[in-house]
Amino acid sequence: METPADKIVRVIREKTTTPSIRLRPAKEKCSLYNSKIGGVPYLPVDFPYPTEVSEEGQERPLRLLAQINFEEIPSLEGFPATGMLQFYISDGGMYGLNFEELTLQKGFRVIYHEKVDKEAELISALPFDEERRDKEVFPVSDELKLNFELGEMPMGGGDFRFDKLVLDAYNEVYPSNQVSSLERISEEITDGVYDQLEGGGHHIGGYPMFTQIDPREYHENLRGHTVLLFQLDSEETNDYSILWGDSGVCHFFIKPEDLARRDFSNVLYNWDCY
């Protein structure tokens, strides 16, 4: 029998379900051209390696978090069909996160190579020594090849727009008993809705999951960043470890109009944990 929560979830699924690509990391051999997490990036030798400036004024190379070769992934509306999108972050304690300015690309960088040139001479090693790599903390333990699976997902409870969505769905399901706030809805119903909808895992597109509050909730100027470019969750297996603090999750968001222009200079970077 369909419960009140089930009815609300059905409405939310109908209104918000959108294509997304699930990412499946694997401990497989990678080339410089493959989609992957960690490792040595695809980077022509004449392309400036992304860096940050430390508090001591020293220039430090950032590290590749992930790169996506769009020729390897299923087609996703709005996203490029070709080229390489790369995410670099600091290997310092906060991984380049700036709580006040989440789009300021100092401790992180998002780079789009419009063309993957297989004739170009590429870098073959990271620009820092193994001692630093062993000493510094980084969310990713190994280079991991990414495999892809096209699917769909509805909006989950972490998204800053979700509470209003639940309220509107409730009023649609119960037009003769409309309420003005979530507090007027039974906790049993709202808990049932939230329990059925969550956006964990690694994916491109779709909707995010947070362990804390969606930063777009309190940074109103960032609410236009509605496209989830990339989410990397924590995951530990026998083969590898991806860990953001205490079982956290990382996100990169972009405005749809910036994505359409292939302009990745104003990307929102955030990660949080328990």
Order of alpha helices (4+ residues) and beta strands (2+ residues): alpha-beta-beta-beta-beta-beta-beta-beta-alpha-beta-alpha-alpha-beta-beta-beta-beta-beta-alpha-beta
